[in-house]
Amino acid sequence: MTTASLISLPADPLTAPLRDEPTSLVTDPLAYGYMRVPADVPDYRVRRVEEAVIRFAQSKGLYFVSFFFELDCGSREGFDELVTELVRADARHVVVPSLKHLALNELLQTAMREQLALEARAEVHAVGRRTGEALA
């Protein structure tokens, strides 16, 4: 699976208990995360980078929804799913630990950023070089 949701919804809304407290509507712009995760990276390191991405998005006034992951070198399955979800949700923001999570090659990074801009009207926000290197 290439996505993980941080929003937990009841499995069956008909059998879920009713809540008395009001629910709030999300008014902040939606943001999704994208990460390449090598198989040999320990889970605790991945989680630290995930937390940094979420904090960064929130500091920019974005509502972080979920991550899309690439688990296999050279794969674009997660990226393609991300583009589809951005269009579906009308979201305009992608947060990455560093641009190297899009691709190591700068020309390919540019092409992927352009694809996000053209197909989903989304912009890419990079947390920073050191955060992204935590998974290298």
C-alpha positions as CSV (number, residue, x, y, z in Angstrom):
1,M,0.0,0.0,0.0
2,T,1.3,3.4,-0.8
3,T,-0.9,5.6,1.3
4,A,-1.6,5.9,5.0
5,S,-4.3,8.0,6.5
6,L,-3.9,10.0,9.6
7,I,-7.6,10.6,9.9
8,S,-9.3,7.6,11.5
9,L,-12.9,7.2,10.4
10,P,-15.4,4.7,11.9
11,A,-15.6,1.5,9.9
12,D,-19.4,1.7,9.7
13,P,-21.0,5.1,10.3
14,L,-24.3,3.4,11.0
15,T,-23.0,1.5,14.0
16,A,-20.6,4.2,15.3
17,P,-21.6,5.9,18.5
18,L,-23.0,9.4,18.0
19,R,-21.1,12.3,19.5
20,D,-22.6,15.3,21.2
21,E,-19.7,17.6,20.4
22,P,-19.8,19.6,17.2
23,T,-17.4,18.7,14.4
24,S,-15.3,21.4,12.8
25,L,-15.0,21.9,9.1
26,V,-11.5,22.0,7.6
27,T,-10.9,25.5,6.2
28,D,-7.1,25.3,5.9
29,P,-5.7,24.3,2.5
30,L,-5.2,20.5,2.2
31,A,-1.7,19.1,2.0
32,Y,-0.5,15.6,1.3
33,G,3.0,14.1,2.0
34,Y,5.1,12.2,-0.4
35,M,8.2,10.1,0.6
36,R,10.5,7.5,-0.9
37,V,11.2,5.0,1.9
38,P,14.0,2.5,1.3
39,A,13.3,-1.0,2.7
40,D,16.3,-0.9,5.1
41,V,15.3,2.2,7.0
42,P,14.0,1.5,10.5
43,D,10.4,2.4,11.2
44,Y,11.4,4.9,14.0
45,R,13.4,7.0,11.5
46,V,10.5,7.0,9.0
47,R,8.1,8.1,11.8
48,R,10.5,11.0,12.8
49,V,10.5,12.2,9.2
50,E,6.7,11.9,9.0
51,E,6.3,14.0,12.1
52,A,8.7,16.6,10.8
53,V,6.7,16.8,7.5
54,I,3.4,17.1,9.4
55,R,4.8,19.9,11.7
56,F,6.1,21.7,8.7
57,A,2.8,21.6,6.9
58,Q,1.0,22.8,10.0
59,S,3.5,25.7,10.4
60,K,2.6,26.8,6.9
61,G,-1.1,26.9,7.8
62,L,-1.9,23.7,5.9
63,Y,-4.2,20.8,7.0
64,F,-2.2,17.6,6.6
65,V,-4.3,14.7,5.3
66,S,-2.0,11.7,4.6
67,F,1.2,10.4,3.1
68,F,1.9,8.7,-0.2
69,F,4.9,6.4,-0.2
70,E,7.3,4.9,-2.8
71,L,8.7,1.7,-1.4
72,D,10.4,0.4,-4.6
73,C,13.3,2.1,-6.3
74,G,12.3,3.6,-9.6
75,S,8.5,3.1,-8.9
76,R,6.0,5.9,-9.6
77,E,2.9,4.1,-8.3
78,G,2.7,6.3,-5.2
79,F,3.3,9.5,-7.2
80,D,0.6,8.6,-9.7
81,E,-1.8,7.9,-6.8
82,L,-0.9,11.2,-5.3
83,V,-1.7,13.1,-8.4
84,T,-5.0,11.4,-8.7
85,E,-5.9,12.2,-5.0
86,L,-4.8,15.8,-5.4
87,V,-7.2,16.3,-8.3
88,R,-10.0,14.4,-6.5
89,A,-9.7,16.4,-3.3
90,D,-8.9,19.7,-5.1
91,A,-5.8,19.9,-3.0
92,R,-2.9,22.2,-4.0
93,H,0.0,21.3,-1.7
94,V,2.5,18.5,-1.5
95,V,5.0,18.4,1.3
96,V,8.3,16.3,0.9
97,P,11.1,15.9,3.4
98,S,13.5,17.1,0.5
99,L,13.2,17.4,-3.2
100,K,15.3,14.2,-3.4
101,H,12.2,12.3,-2.4
102,L,10.7,13.2,-5.8
103,A,13.9,12.1,-7.6
104,L,17.7,12.2,-7.2
105,N,18.1,13.8,-10.6
106,E,17.3,17.5,-10.7
107,L,15.8,17.3,-14.2
108,L,13.4,14.5,-13.1
109,Q,12.6,16.6,-10.0
110,T,11.6,19.5,-12.2
111,A,9.5,17.3,-14.5
112,M,7.7,15.8,-11.5
113,R,7.0,19.3,-10.0
114,E,5.7,20.4,-13.4
115,Q,3.4,17.4,-13.6
116,L,2.0,18.2,-10.2
117,A,1.5,21.9,-11.3
118,L,-0.1,21.0,-14.6
119,E,-2.3,18.1,-13.7
120,A,-3.2,19.0,-10.1
121,R,-2.3,22.7,-9.9
122,A,-0.3,21.8,-6.8
123,E,3.0,23.2,-5.5
124,V,5.7,21.3,-3.7
125,H,7.0,22.4,-0.3
126,A,10.3,20.9,0.8
127,V,10.9,20.7,4.6
128,G,14.7,20.8,4.2
129,R,17.8,19.0,3.2
130,R,18.6,17.4,6.6
131,T,15.1,16.1,7.2
132,G,15.1,14.3,3.8
133,E,18.6,12.8,4.4
134,A,17.3,11.1,7.5
135,L,16.0,8.3,5.2
136,A,19.1,8.1,2.9
